[in-house]
Amino acid sequence: MEEVSQISGVVEVEKLDKNKIAEMRGNKLDWLLDTIQNAVKEPSIDVEAFRGYVNLACGVRDSLRKEKQWQKADMIRDRLDKAGIILEDTPKGTVWKQKR
């Protein structure tokens, strides 16, 4: 009986962790997209960090598209568009550029 309780407890912890992980991913994605949006407004932007953030957001979006999570992938595209980043999906992957 005790072993079953322990196993049952582990399963509940795993469910909690999966939910918590999903929440953390969402929070981190929001942070990333907010950081990109704010960086565009900065006159003294760290160009290398900015490129890294945009490339990371594009990588997350590509992963979401592979998983057919279209709504989340579109949300990233929309948020980047608002930040002045244009995405182009090519056979070799996503290419981005800043609006002028």
Beta strands, then each sheet from edge to edge (+ up, - down):
strand 1: 85-90
strand 2: 93-98
sheet 1: 1+ 2-
end
